Structure formats: C-alpha cells, structure tokens
Amino acid sequence: MGTEAETEADVVVIGGGVMGTSIAFHLAEAGVRRVVLVERDALGSGSTCRAAGGVRAQFSDEVNIRLGARSLEAFARFSRRPGQEIDLHRVGYLFLLSRPEDVAAFEAGVALQNELGVPSRMVSVAEARRLSPLIVPDGLLAAAFSPDDGHCTPESVVLGYATGARRHGAAIRTGCEVVGIETGGGEIRAVRTTRGRIRTPAVVCAAGAWSAAVGRMAGVDLPVEPLRRQIVFTGPLPDLPRPVPMTIDFATSFYFHAEGEGLMLGMSDPEERPGFHLSRSDAWLPRLAEAIGARAPRLLDAGLTGGWAGLYEMTPDHNALIGEDASVSRFLYAAGFSGHGFLQGPAVGEVVRDLYLGRAPFTDVAPLNAARFAGDALRPENNCV
C-alpha cells in the first residue's frame, strides 16, 4: 500500500446518505467506539439529496409499515434527537385510485396499517377533492389518506445524523472512495480506500444504488440496480389552496407536493432502463404533461423552473435488502429501498445498530435478507411510487 495511512475501526459504514449517516449515528450513540463512515463524494450527494422528501407509513408490507411508522416518530422528534430542524410538514399522503384492483389492494393495506396503529383511511372521491383541490375527479373510484404522512428536507436529515454521529465520536471521511474489501476465512479484514487502508472486522454497506459493486468487493451478492427518476418544480402559485397533501395518482405514479411557493412534481418513466444515468432528460416530459392534463390540468399553466435527476436503487421485488451475509461474517447491508429509503432511514439505522450489537430489533427484518432471492421467497411491495 506504499505510504498511504492505515487506520483501525470497529465498523466501517460505506455510504454517506441518509442510510449511512443514520446507521453511524445509531451505532455511535449506542457506544460503539470506533465508527468510521466513508463517502466517496459529499454527504448526501448520491440519491438522498435528490429524493422528493416524502415520509409515510402507507405500505402494503407489514415490515415497511412498521419501518415507516417508526421513522415518522423519529422525524417528529428530530429537532431534539439528534437535534436538527428538518422542515417537517405533516400534510398527509393522498393516493388517488382509478382501478378496481388498486382499490381492493389499498383497502387491504389500510386494514393492515390500522391494525399496526397507522391512522390511514379510505376516502371518497369527493373528500379526496376537498383534501387536494387541484385534482379533477375524472375516472377516480376512491382514495386512501393518512394525515400523519408528509415531507421534510433530506439534506437536513443527513446533516443532523452526521453532526450527531460526530458528537458521539464517529469519524466521517468524505472524498474517500472504497476501492476494495479484504476478507479471509469468511471474515472481514480491512477496507481499502483512496485515502488509505482501514483495518476492521465489520462493514455496513449503505451505498444505495452503488451497493451491488460494494457487495462484489466482499463476494456478497446484493441484487440492486440503479434506475433514473426525475422531478421538476413549478414557479410560484400564489392562489394555491394550502396545505397541499402529497398527492399521488397511483395508476400513472404522477405526484406533487408543495415546495416553497410552488410545487414539486414527479412521475416514473416506464421506458427508463436501468443504469447510472444522472443527467436530466426531457424525454419523459410529454408523458408527465399528459398525466398532469388528465389529473391536475391547472398545473399545465404553472410553468417549470427546473428540476433534477436522481437514482432509485431497485431490487427484483421492490423491497429493501437488510441483514447480515451468511457466508461473510459481519458484512451487514441496508440497500435496495426502491424509492422508499429516505423515509425509512431513521428506523433502519436502529435496526442495523441492533443487528450489529446482536440484539433483536423492534421489528423482524429477516424477510428482507438478500438470501430471499436465492430461495424464491420474494416479498413484493405494492405501494411503490
């Protein structure tokens, strides 16, 4: 390794987005002594700073509901722990449903959410229009709403966790790219970076869309693919009725929520192919305009003021990978959140802390182990946006 510095850590967390900083904070707060987080760029510079910022517990999968609800509690207390203002707006999530099979699926989801303490409910089309007056009701059959959901600022969440992690003694190294992971006898030995070698017996992969490559360095298969998603912003809308819930036309995935004096708009592009495409493209805008014209036509006159592209980290069943590898001891991972990673960051930080410490987490995440793909035990999440 030449003259490069060599250091030691009890655990190296790879990735400086919401997931990595949350994990580093929870580990350091719990008294783990030498926590080192490495991020090849700046904190939050991967998918987190390009997230739409939505936070919710409206999911179809019990583990996701629990992770979402637990995170909502943490977001509500964030100004006290770790101690950072995150501009949390609990304006609710409103899912607009226009297909009978979606209504049936959401009715089942709401029943499960209610069992788990989430105050979601099915609402009529008339009530949906009262909640989100920009929409036109054409073709809608019903909607689902939860008042506890909302949105906050992703960069502030990362800053809060990073500051808290440092306060508890964690070291955070930015501009520090992982180039190799050394293993031997089924154990982690060291992490090699562009700023030197770190001897460590434990690694947590929280590298988002880049997690598959990190896994390969240790001989671990993490089936995560990057998929570009884009959002745009409108100019100021002075007569906008507020508050604006996070409103999602589920059939098209078109969504909007308030952002400053205007709105943030987004939608998936069914023609987008996996890959690290980070440049903006206008190819999806005609499809977005069509969805806006059908569901919220007033927005066609609002004018767009910019936007950005970011990466979802997709898995084959659109559900996360959380666990510890069976063959490489102490290789832990939290990746592949398929668009709901930001909102689950606080809870997943707790879960990974407990897995590292050998404690039972507040909810059983065994179903999210990456080994499920080898055994065909897929766990599909319906409520992806």
N, C-alpha and C positions, 0 to 999 in steps of 0.2 A: 504493500500500500504506500510505499515511499514515505514522504514526510507528513502525510495527512494526519490530522489529530485523531486519536482514538479515545472514546469515552465509554462510560458504562451507564446502563439504565436498568431498572427493574421491569419496565414495559415501554415499548415504543409504539405510539399511536401514529398511523400513517394516514394523513389527510387532515386539512385544516378548515373544513367546512363546519356546518352545524353539528354533524355527527361526531367528527373527531374532537372538536372543542368541548362538546358536551361530555363525551367519554373521558377526556383528560381532566375536566373539572370534577366529575363524579369520582374518578379514581383518586385524584389528589386530595379532595375533600375528605375521602374515607381514610386517608392516612397512608396511601401507597407512596413510598418515599421518593423514588426517582422515576417520575413520569416524564418522558420526552415525547413531544409531538413534533413531527416533521411535516412540512408542507412545501412543495416544490416552488410555489409562487407566493402570493399574498394570502392571508387568511380570508376564507370565503370567496376566493376568486374562481372556484370551479362552478358547480351548479347552484350553490347556496345563494350567491349574490344575484343570480338570475331567476330565482324562484318567485312565484307570484305572491308568496307570503300567506297563503290560506292556512288556517288551522281549524281542524274539525275532528269530530268523533263519529261522523256518519259513514260507517263502512258496513260491508256485508259479512266480514270475517270477524269472529269474536276476538282474536288476538289484536287485530287492527283497531277495533272499537276500544279495547282496554288501553292500548298504547296511545291512541288519540285522546281519550278522556284523561288519562294520567298526565299527558303533556299539556292539555288545556289548563289543568290545575297549576302546573308549573309555570306556564306562561302568565297566568293571572297573578302569581306571586313574584314574578321575575324582578321587579324593582327592588324587592327585599333580598331575594336569593336567586342568582348570585349578586344582584344589585345593579340593575341597568334598566333604563326606560326603553321599551320596545314598541311603543305606539300601538298597543293592542286595542283593536276595535271589535267588540263582540256584537257584530251586526247580524249574525246568523248566516247559515248556508241554505240556499233555496234551490232544490233540484226540480226542474220542470220536466214532466214526464208525458210523452205523447204516444207511447207504445204500450199495449196491454201487458206484455210480458215484463216491461220495466216497472209498471205499477205493481204487479204481483211481487216482483223481486224486492222492491222498496218497502212494500207492506211487511214482508217477512223481515227485512233488515231493520225497520223501525221497531217491530215487536222485540227483536233480539236486543237492539240498542236500549229500549225501555227496560228490559229485564236487567241490563247492566248499569242502569242508573242514568242513562243519557236522555234528556228531555225532548227528543225529536218527536215529530208527529206528522202524519199525513194531513195535507190541507187541500181545500177545494181550489179550483181554478180561480174563482172569484177572490179568495183570500190571497192566493199567490200574486194576483194582480195588485191587490192592496199593498202587499209587502214590497213588491218591486214594480212600481207604476210604469216603468219604461217598456215593459213587455206587452206584446199583443197575445191574446189567448188562443189564436187560431190553432186548432189541432191538438191542444193540450187536453189531457184526460184527468190529471191530478198533479200534485206536487208533494215534496217532502221538505220539512223545515226543522232546523234545530237552532234555537236562539243562543245557545252557548258558543256556537262556532263563530268564526270571524277571520280576521287577518292582522298581521303585525309585520314589523320590519326585519327581514332576515339578517342584514348586516349588523343590526344592533344586538340580535341574539348571539351571533358569533362573537362580537366584541365583549358582551357580558360574560360568556363562558370562558373566553380566553383570558380575560382580566381576572376572573375568579380562579381559574386554574393556576395562573402565575402567583396569585396571592397565597394559594395553598402549597406553593413550592414546585409546581410543574415547570419544566423548561419548554419553550416553544421556539422552534427554529424554522423560520421562513426562508425562502430561496434555497431550500435544501431538498434535493430530489433523491428518492430512493433508487438505487441502481442494482441492488442485489440483496437477497436474504440468504444467509448461510444457515444450513441445517445439518444435523448429524445424528444418526441413531433415533430418528423420529422426533428430534427436539430442535428448537430454535437456538442458534448460537450467536448470531450477530445480524445487524442490518448495515449494509454498505450504502453510503450516501455520497453526494457530490461534495459534501463538507466533512467527510471522514467516516470512520467505521464506529458503530455503536455496538458494544458487546451487550447482549440482552438475552434473557431466557424466554421472553414473551413479546408478541406482536399483536396489535389490533389493526386490522385492515378496515379503514373507513374512508377509502379513496373514491367513493362514488362511482361515476361512470368509468373510471380507470382501474377499478378493483380487480378485474379479470387478470390484467397484466401483473398486478402486485401478487395475486394468488399464485400465478405461474412461477414467480421467483422462488416460492417456497414449495412448489409441487402440489399446490392446492387448486382444485377446480372450482372457480366461482363464476357461474354462468350469467354474466352481466354484460349487456350490450348498450352502447350509447345511442340515444335517439334524440335528434334535434327537436326542440319545441320553441315556439316564438310567441312573444307578446308585443302588443303595441299600446300606445297611450293616446287618448283624445286630448284636444285642447280643453280649456275651461268650459264648464256647463253651468252657467250661473243659476238657471231655473231648475236645476236637478233636485227632485224631491229626496231628502235625506232622512234617516240613514239609508244607504243602499246595501242590501244584503249581498253576499257573494252569490250571484245568480248564475245557474248553470243549466243550459238547455241540453239535457242528458243525451238525447238522440244524436246531436251534432257535436257535442262537447264544447260548444261556444259558451264562454263565460265572461262575466265582467264584475268588477267591484270598484268602489270609489278609490281614487288615488289623487291626493291634492284636490285641486278644483275641478278635476275631470274624472275619467275612468281609465282603468287598466282592462284591456280586452285580450283574450287568448282563445285558442282552439287547436285541437290536434289536426295533423295533416295525414290522412290515410295513405298518401303517396310517398311520405317520407321514408327513406331507407336507413337502416342503422349505420352509424359511423360518427366519427368525431368532426361533425360539420358545425363550426361555431360562427360562421359568417351569416349575416341576415340574407334572406331571400324573399323576393316579392311573389314567388310562385303560388303561395298559399292564400294571398290576399283576395283573389276573386271568390274563392270558396268561403272565406271569412265574411266578405261583403254579402254573399248570398244568405248566409246564416243570420247576419245582422238584419238584413232586409226582411227576412221571414219572422224573426222573433222580437227585434227591438229597432224598428225602422227609423225612429227619431235619431238614432246614433249615426246614421249614414251622413247626416249634415254636420256632424261634430268636428270633423277634420282630425287627422292624425298628426301627432307631434314627435313621433319617434318610437323606438322600441328596441328590443334586443333578442338574441338567440341564446339558448342555453341547452343543456343536455339532461334528459331523463336517463336514469340508469335502469334499464328494463331487464326483467327476468322472464323465463318462459311462462310463468303463471301470474305475472304482475304482482307478485308478493315478495317481501323482503327476504334477505339471507341474514340470519342472526344465529350465531353459535360458535362452537369451537371445533376445529377439524379433528376427525377421529384418528388420523394417522400422523399428523404433525402436532405434537402436544404443544399447547399454549399459543397456537395460531388461532386467534379469535377474529371474528369479522362481523361487520354491520354494514351491509351494502345492498344494492339492487332494489331500492324502495319504490321504483316505478312511478315516481311523481308524488309520493306522499312521505318523503324522507324528512323534509324540513319540519313538518307538523308533528312528526314522531320523535324528533331529536331529543327532547328532554327525557322522555320515558326510556328510550333506547340507551341513553347514557347511564341511567340507573341499572338497566338490565345487564349491560356489558360489565359494569362495575361488579355486579353480583356474580356473574359467571366467572370473572377473573378471580374473585375472592372465594369462590366455591360455595356461595350462598344461593338459596332458592330465590329467584326474582319474584316480584309481585305478581307476575303472570307467567305461565309456562310458555316459553318460546321454542320448545323442542320441535313443534311442527314447522318452524321456519328454518330448520337446519338445511344447509345446502345439499346434504345427502338425500333429501327427498326426491331429487330429480333422478338419481340412480335407481331408486326403488319405485318410481312412477307414482309417488304419493303427492301429486300436485295439489295445491291449495289455492284455487283461483279467487281473486278479489274482484268483485263485480263493480264496486263504486270507484273506478279509476276515471280521472278527468284528464 
